[in-house]
Amino acid sequence: MDRTGGTEHVPGTGHVTDVAGPGAPGSGSADDPLVIRDAATGAAVPDAFQRLWNPHRMAYIDAGREGRGRGHEGDCPFCEAPRKSDEDALIVARGEHAYVLLNLFPYNNGHLLVCPYRHVPLYDEATADETREMAELTQTAMRVLRAVSHCDGFNIGMNQGEIAGAGVAAHLHQHIVPRWASDSNFFPIIARTKSMSQLLGDTRRLVAEGWPAAD
């Protein structure tokens, strides 16, 4: 290796890499700033990574390890929600057999979930009354979202079972995602980030106020 600096071919890769000269980072010399000399200064030695600190994510990691928040009996967010106020649970409408609430982690503004009150995991295990009311609530939700958000279309569907991507697999829920002609851009594709233009509380209020009164 050329210790004075330059380039070097990496065998079998077709790549050419920089070769550090004396004292340059990565050279291994006595004055190389990347070489840890002692524990007192080692923590300050830089590396190639930038870090985005998200300590709050440990709450989700710990919950996943313990199986919490997955919709099991006694620990189901969709069983707990109806026991709270509409504002606290983000509920926009309550029926006899099912209810509608905002998704806490929405794909788009106005992303709604339709859930039966009964703790049942799969669509083919729902009763005729539950499926009927879920369908009626879905239709009403579409009309309300068109009126209050002027959306251009919808994605509607269910993920059945964890293997199919259901986050709370043990409690049946249907997604209603409003879509707009301009709602896709480079953010979700490149940065895995979704730009949300409205707070959940404001969205809940608009949808709830637009929901037709029960007969």
VEXTORTOR-433499 format. One line per 4 residues: number of its first residue (from 1); their letters; for each residue x, y, z of N, C-alpha, C, O. Coordinates in steps of 0.02 Angstrom, whole numbers. Example, Ala and Ser with C-alpha at 12.3 -4.5 7.8 and 13.67 -1.06 7.14 Angstrom:
! VEXTORTOR-433499
1) as) 660,-284,390,615,-225,390,660,-165,390,712,-166,423 ~ 642,-112,354,684,-53,357,645,2,394,670,57,402
END
This chain:
! VEXTORTOR-433499
1) mdrt) 42,-60,0,0,0,0,44,62,0,95,64,34 ~ 23,111,-37,59,175,-42,46,215,21,-9,242,28 ~ 94,221,68,85,256,131,89,331,123,78,368,172 ~ 103,355,63,108,427,53,42,456,28,37,517,18
5) ggte) -7,414,20,-71,438,-5,-80,421,-78,-30,411,-113 ~ -141,417,-101,-155,400,-170,-214,354,-174,-259,358,-131 ~ -217,311,-224,-272,265,-231,-246,194,-235,-188,182,-249 ~ -291,147,-221,-272,76,-222,-330,35,-247,-388,47,-229
9) hvpg) -316,-14,-290,-368,-58,-316,-386,-109,-264,-342,-139,-232 ~ -452,-121,-254,-476,-172,-207,-487,-236,-247,-532,-239,-288 ~ -447,-288,-235,-450,-349,-275,-520,-379,-276,-553,-384,-224 ~ -543,-399,-335,-606,-434,-342,-667,-391,-341,-723,-417,-348
13) tghv) -659,-325,-333,-718,-282,-329,-724,-234,-388,-778,-210,-403 ~ -669,-221,-421,-671,-171,-474,-672,-100,-448,-679,-53,-487 ~ -665,-91,-381,-668,-25,-351,-598,2,-337,-551,-36,-325 ~ -592,67,-338,-530,100,-319,-545,141,-256,-593,179,-255
17) tdva) -504,133,-204,-516,168,-142,-460,216,-127,-404,208,-152 ~ -475,267,-87,-424,314,-65,-378,279,-15,-402,241,27 ~ -314,293,-19,-266,267,29,-240,325,69,-212,372,41 ~ -248,323,134,-229,379,176,-154,383,185,-120,333,191
21) gpga) -129,444,185,-59,457,200,-49,462,274,-98,458,311 ~ 12,471,298,27,476,369,-13,532,402,-15,588,376 ~ -44,517,459,-81,567,496,-151,578,471,-190,612,505 ~ -170,550,414,-237,559,387,-285,512,424,-264,459,447
25) pgsg) -350,530,429,-398,486,461,-398,416,430,-402,410,369 ~ -392,366,471,-392,297,446,-324,271,428,-317,214,406 ~ -270,312,437,-204,290,418,-173,244,469,-127,205,454 ~ -198,248,532,-171,206,586,-108,234,617,-79,202,661
29) sadd) -87,292,596,-26,322,624,-39,350,693,-96,353,715 ~ 13,371,727,7,395,796,-36,456,802,-69,466,854 ~ -37,498,750,-78,558,753,-143,552,714,-175,602,698 ~ -164,490,699,-228,478,666,-285,495,714,-289,464,767
33) plvi) -329,543,697,-382,563,743,-435,510,754,-474,515,801 ~ -438,458,712,-488,406,720,-464,348,763,-502,302,777 ~ -401,349,784,-375,295,825,-387,312,898,-367,365,922 ~ -421,267,933,-436,277,1004,-373,261,1045,-349,205,1044
37) rdaa) -348,312,1080,-287,303,1119,-302,284,1192,-265,246,1223 ~ -357,310,1219,-375,293,1287,-449,303,1297,-482,336,1257 ~ -476,275,1351,-548,276,1364,-574,346,1376,-632,361,1362 ~ -530,390,1403,-552,458,1419,-571,498,1358,-617,539,1360
41) tgaa) -535,486,1303,-549,524,1242,-586,483,1190,-608,510,1139 ~ -593,418,1202,-623,375,1151,-694,393,1133,-714,386,1075 ~ -733,417,1182,-804,432,1169,-812,490,1121,-865,498,1091 ~ -760,531,1113,-765,589,1069,-740,575,999,-742,619,956
45) vpda) -717,514,987,-691,498,921,-748,492,871,-794,453,883 ~ -747,528,816,-802,525,767,-799,461,726,-747,429,721 ~ -856,444,696,-857,389,648,-897,412,587,-909,472,578 ~ -917,365,546,-948,383,482,-1023,395,486,-1054,410,435
49) fqrl) -1053,388,546,-1126,390,551,-1150,455,583,-1121,480,631 ~ -1205,482,554,-1243,533,588,-1299,499,627,-1322,446,607 ~ -1320,529,683,-1369,496,726,-1430,540,737,-1424,599,752 ~ -1488,509,731,-1551,542,748,-1576,508,811,-1599,451,809
53) wnph) -1573,544,867,-1591,514,932,-1666,513,940,-1698,565,938 ~ -1695,453,950,-1766,444,960,-1778,400,1021,-1803,345,1014 ~ -1761,424,1081,-1769,380,1140,-1841,360,1153,-1853,308,1184 ~ -1890,400,1129,-1960,382,1141,-1979,317,1105,-2029,286,1123
57) rmay) -1941,297,1054,-1956,236,1018,-1949,174,1062,-1977,122,1046 ~ -1912,180,1117,-1904,122,1161,-1971,99,1190,-1979,41,1207 ~ -2019,146,1196,-2085,127,1221,-2117,76,1173,-2148,28,1196 ~ -2109,86,1108,-2137,40,1059,-2097,-25,1057,-2126,-79,1050
61) idag) -2031,-19,1063,-1989,-79,1062,-2004,-124,1121,-2013,-184,1114 ~ -2007,-93,1181,-2021,-132,1242,-2091,-163,1239,-2100,-220,1259 ~ -2139,-125,1213,-2207,-151,1208,-2209,-211,1161,-2244,-260,1174 ~ -2172,-207,1105,-2171,-262,1058,-2140,-325,1088,-2163,-380,1075
65) regr) -2087,-316,1127,-2055,-373,1159,-2102,-408,1207,-2101,-469,1214 ~ -2143,-369,1241,-2188,-396,1291,-2255,-416,1262,-2298,-442,1298 ~ -2265,-404,1197,-2328,-422,1166,-2384,-373,1181,-2442,-388,1168 ~ -2367,-314,1208,-2419,-265,1225,-2439,-225,1164,-2399,-215,1118
69) grgh) -2501,-200,1165,-2525,-157,1111,-2540,-192,1047,-2548,-159,995 ~ -2545,-258,1048,-2558,-296,987,-2631,-317,981,-2649,-353,934 ~ -2673,-295,1028,-2743,-310,1023,-2765,-372,1061,-2820,-396,1050 ~ -2722,-398,1104,-2741,-456,1143,-2793,-437,1196,-2799,-379,1214
73) egdc) -2830,-486,1220,-2881,-474,1271,-2849,-439,1331,-2795,-458,1354 ~ -2882,-387,1356,-2856,-349,1413,-2804,-297,1394,-2784,-258,1437 ~ -2783,-296,1331,-2732,-248,1309,-2747,-228,1237,-2702,-230,1194 ~ -2808,-210,1223,-2829,-195,1154,-2850,-123,1148,-2897,-101,1182
77) pfce) -2817,-84,1105,-2835,-13,1098,-2905,-3,1070,-2937,47,1085 ~ -2930,-52,1030,-2997,-45,1001,-3052,-66,1049,-3110,-49,1039 ~ -3034,-104,1100,-3082,-117,1154,-3082,-60,1204,-3134,-44,1234 ~ -3024,-29,1214,-3017,25,1262,-3047,90,1237,-3075,129,1276
81) aprk) -3043,104,1173,-3064,168,1145,-3136,187,1162,-3148,243,1183 ~ -3185,142,1153,-3255,161,1167,-3268,179,1240,-3319,210,1255 ~ -3223,160,1285,-3232,177,1356,-3211,248,1372,-3225,274,1426 ~ -3177,280,1325,-3152,348,1334,-3200,398,1301,-3248,378,1268
85) sded) -3187,461,1312,-3226,513,1278,-3208,512,1204,-3155,487,1185 ~ -3253,538,1162,-3239,540,1091,-3175,579,1076,-3136,558,1033 ~ -3164,634,1111,-3106,675,1098,-3042,638,1117,-2993,639,1079 ~ -3041,604,1174,-2981,569,1196,-2967,508,1152,-2908,493,1139
89) aliv) -3018,475,1129,-3009,414,1088,-3008,428,1014,-2998,383,974 ~ -3018,492,994,-3021,512,923,-3079,478,886,-3074,464,826 ~ -3133,465,922,-3193,434,892,-3234,488,857,-3244,542,885 ~ -3257,474,797,-3298,522,760,-3372,502,758,-3415,544,748
93) arge) -3386,437,767,-3456,414,766,-3462,347,801,-3416,306,798 ~ -3518,337,836,-3532,274,870,-3597,245,844,-3648,280,841 ~ -3596,182,826,-3656,147,806,-3677,98,859,-3653,100,915 ~ -3722,53,840,-3746,2,888,-3697,-55,895,-3687,-81,950
97) hayv) -3667,-76,839,-3623,-133,838,-3550,-115,822,-3505,-156,832 ~ -3539,-55,796,-3472,-35,774,-3465,41,782,-3514,76,792 ~ -3404,64,777,-3390,135,784,-3334,155,738,-3300,113,708 ~ -3323,221,731,-3273,248,685,-3227,294,724,-3250,337,762
101) llnl) -3162,285,714,-3113,329,746,-3056,344,698,-3046,310,648 ~ -3017,395,714,-2959,413,674,-2902,365,689,-2893,344,746 ~ -2863,349,639,-2802,312,648,-2751,357,683,-2740,413,661 ~ -2721,332,737,-2673,372,774,-2609,384,734,-2574,433,746
105) fpyn) -2595,340,686,-2537,348,642,-2561,348,570,-2553,299,534 ~ -2593,403,548,-2627,404,483,-2580,406,424,-2526,435,426 ~ -2602,374,370,-2566,380,307,-2580,448,276,-2535,480,249 ~ -2642,470,280,-2663,535,256,-2709,567,308,-2736,533,351
109) nghl) -2717,632,304,-2766,666,346,-2835,635,336,-2855,624,279 ~ -2871,621,390,-2937,591,384,-2937,516,378,-2988,486,363 ~ -2880,484,391,-2875,411,389,-2917,382,446,-2899,390,505 ~ -2972,348,429,-3019,322,478,-3014,246,485,-2992,212,439
113) lvcp) -3036,222,543,-3042,150,555,-3114,136,577,-3141,172,618 ~ -3143,83,550,-3210,61,570,-3201,-5,608,-3176,-54,580 ~ -3223,-7,670,-3212,-65,714,-3277,-89,745,-3319,-48,763 ~ -3286,-154,750,-3342,-179,792,-3323,-170,865,-3264,-171,883
117) yrhv) -3373,-162,908,-3359,-158,979,-3333,-226,1004,-3290,-229,1048 ~ -3360,-279,976,-3343,-346,999,-3270,-363,979,-3248,-346,924 ~ -3235,-395,1024,-3165,-414,1012,-3162,-476,969,-3164,-532,995 ~ -3159,-466,904,-3157,-522,856,-3103,-507,805,-3099,-450,781
121) plyd) -3062,-555,785,-3005,-540,743,-3018,-539,667,-2988,-499,631 ~ -3062,-582,643,-3067,-592,571,-3136,-574,545,-3187,-579,579 ~ -3137,-552,483,-3198,-527,451,-3252,-582,447,-3311,-568,456 ~ -3230,-644,434,-3279,-698,427,-3305,-722,495,-3348,-766,499
125) eata) -3279,-693,550,-3305,-709,616,-3352,-655,642,-3382,-662,695 ~ -3360,-600,604,-3407,-548,623,-3478,-571,609,-3491,-610,563 ~ -3525,-545,648,-3595,-563,639,-3624,-523,580,-3593,-476,555 ~ -3683,-543,559,-3716,-508,504,-3730,-435,524,-3723,-390,483
129) detr) -3750,-424,586,-3763,-355,609,-3699,-313,610,-3700,-255,592 ~ -3643,-344,630,-3580,-308,632,-3556,-290,562,-3535,-233,550 ~ -3559,-338,516,-3536,-324,447,-3582,-273,413,-3559,-231,375 ~ -3647,-277,426,-3694,-229,396,-3678,-158,420,-3674,-111,381
133) emae) -3669,-151,486,-3658,-84,512,-3589,-58,492,-3581,2,480 ~ -3539,-101,489,-3473,-79,466,-3477,-53,395,-3445,-4,378 ~ -3516,-87,352,-3524,-64,284,-3561,3,281,-3542,47,242 ~ -3613,10,322,-3650,73,322,-3607,131,348,-3609,186,321
137) ltqt) -3567,118,400,-3523,169,427,-3469,188,376,-3449,246,372 ~ -3446,139,338,-3396,153,287,-3424,198,233,-3391,245,211 ~ -3485,185,211,-3516,227,160,-3526,298,186,-3513,347,151 ~ -3549,304,248,-3559,371,277,-3492,407,284,-3488,467,270
141) amrv) -3440,371,305,-3374,402,312,-3349,429,245,-3320,483,243 ~ -3360,393,192,-3340,417,125,-3375,482,108,-3344,529,83 ~ -3440,484,120,-3478,545,105,-3455,604,146,-3448,660,121 ~ -3443,591,211,-3421,645,255,-3351,670,235,-3340,731,232
145) lrav) -3306,625,221,-3238,645,202,-3238,685,137,-3201,733,130 ~ -3280,664,89,-3286,704,27,-3309,775,43,-3284,823,14 ~ -3357,781,89,-3386,846,104,-3337,891,141,-3333,951,127 ~ -3300,863,189,-3259,906,232,-3187,912,207,-3153,960,225
149) shcd) -3163,865,167,-3093,868,145,-3085,872,70,-3030,883,45 ~ -3140,863,32,-3139,869,-41,-3087,821,-72,-3051,839,-118 ~ -3085,759,-45,-3038,710,-72,-3060,685,-140,-3119,691,-159 ~ -3013,656,-177,-3026,633,-245,-3039,558,-250,-3063,534,-301
153) gfni) -3024,521,-197,-3033,449,-198,-3018,419,-130,-3006,455,-82 ~ -3019,352,-127,-3009,317,-64,-2970,253,-74,-2975,221,-127 ~ -2932,234,-23,-2909,165,-16,-2947,136,43,-2946,163,98 ~ -2982,80,32,-3022,48,84,-3003,-25,87,-3001,-60,36
157) gmnq) -2989,-50,147,-2971,-120,152,-2954,-142,222,-2952,-102,268 ~ -2942,-208,230,-2926,-238,294,-2864,-282,286,-2855,-316,236 ~ -2821,-280,337,-2765,-326,341,-2785,-380,392,-2795,-365,450 ~ -2790,-441,369,-2815,-496,411,-2756,-538,435,-2727,-577,397
161) geia) -2739,-531,500,-2684,-569,528,-2619,-531,525,-2608,-490,481 ~ -2574,-545,573,-2509,-511,575,-2469,-524,512,-2433,-479,489 ~ -2473,-585,484,-2434,-601,424,-2455,-557,365,-2416,-547,319 ~ -2517,-531,367,-2542,-488,314,-2532,-414,329,-2553,-371,291
165) gagv) -2499,-399,385,-2483,-330,400,-2528,-296,450,-2522,-236,459 ~ -2572,-332,483,-2616,-301,532,-2577,-282,594,-2544,-325,625 ~ -2580,-218,612,-2544,-196,671,-2578,-219,735,-2544,-237,783 ~ -2645,-218,736,-2683,-245,793,-2724,-302,765,-2784,-295,750
169) aahl) -2692,-358,758,-2722,-415,722,-2780,-447,758,-2822,-479,727 ~ -2783,-440,824,-2833,-475,863,-2901,-441,864,-2950,-469,888 ~ -2905,-379,838,-2969,-343,837,-2982,-317,767,-2943,-276,741 ~ -3034,-340,737,-3053,-322,669,-3059,-247,660,-3089,-213,702
173) hqhi) -3031,-220,606,-3039,-149,591,-3028,-138,516,-2985,-170,485 ~ -3068,-94,488,-3063,-78,417,-3035,-7,409,-3056,40,443 ~ -2988,0,362,-2957,64,348,-2996,102,294,-3018,73,244 ~ -3004,166,304,-3031,211,252,-2981,268,245,-2976,311,290
177) vprw) -2945,269,190,-2892,319,180,-2912,366,123,-2915,344,65 ~ -2926,429,138,-2941,476,83,-2879,491,42,-2823,495,70 ~ -2887,499,-22,-2831,514,-67,-2846,576,-108,-2903,590,-127 ~ -2793,613,-122,-2797,672,-164,-2749,664,-223,-2700,627,-219
181) asds) -2764,699,-277,-2723,692,-337,-2651,711,-325,-2606,685,-359 ~ -2638,755,-277,-2569,779,-266,-2540,756,-200,-2494,787,-173 ~ -2566,700,-172,-2543,681,-105,-2481,637,-105,-2456,620,-51 ~ -2456,619,-163,-2395,578,-167,-2338,621,-192,-2345,657,-242
185) nffp) -2281,618,-158,-2222,655,-179,-2160,616,-158,-2166,557,-140 ~ -2102,646,-161,-2040,611,-147,-2031,594,-73,-1991,550,-56 ~ -2066,629,-28,-2056,619,44,-2067,546,65,-2022,516,94 ~ -2126,517,51,-2136,448,73,-2090,399,38,-2070,348,67
189) iiar) -2073,413,-25,-2033,366,-65,-1960,368,-46,-1929,316,-36 ~ -1932,428,-40,-1860,435,-27,-1845,438,47,-1799,405,71 ~ -1883,479,83,-1867,491,154,-1908,450,203,-1898,455,263 ~ -1955,409,178,-1999,370,221,-2032,416,272,-2038,399,331
193) tksm) -2054,474,249,-2084,525,291,-2148,549,259,-2150,560,198 ~ -2200,559,298,-2264,583,273,-2278,651,302,-2276,661,362 ~ -2292,698,258,-2309,766,280,-2383,770,295,-2425,760,251 ~ -2400,785,358,-2470,789,380,-2488,863,390,-2454,899,427
197) sqll) -2540,885,357,-2556,956,356,-2607,977,409,-2625,1035,413 ~ -2630,929,449,-2683,946,498,-2674,903,560,-2658,844,556 ~ -2686,934,619,-2681,897,682,-2739,848,689,-2793,860,663 ~ -2727,793,724,-2779,741,732,-2841,769,765,-2897,753,745
201) gdtr) -2832,811,816,-2891,839,850,-2934,882,804,-2995,880,809 ~ -2901,920,760,-2939,961,713,-2975,918,662,-3032,932,643 ~ -2941,865,639,-2973,819,592,-3033,785,623,-3086,780,592 ~ -3026,761,685,-3082,728,720,-3142,775,726,-3198,754,714
205) rlva) -3129,838,743,-3184,885,751,-3220,896,685,-3282,897,684 ~ -3183,905,631,-3215,917,566,-3257,858,544,-3314,867,520 ~ -3230,797,551,-3267,738,529,-3328,726,574,-3382,710,550 ~ -3319,735,640,-3375,724,687,-3430,774,675,-3489,757,678
209) egwp) -3412,837,662,-3463,889,649,-3498,877,583,-3556,896,575 ~ -3463,845,535,-3494,832,471,-3534,768,469,-3569,754,420 ~ -3529,727,522,-3564,663,524,-3639,675,534,-3658,714,578 ~ -3682,643,494,-3754,654,501,-3781,630,568,-3758,579,593
213) aad) -3828,665,595,-3857,645,659,-3896,581,652,-3928,568,600 ~ -3895,540,704,-3931,477,704,-4006,490,702,-4030,538,731 ~ -4042,447,667,-4115,454,663,-4148,441,730,-4209,444,736
END
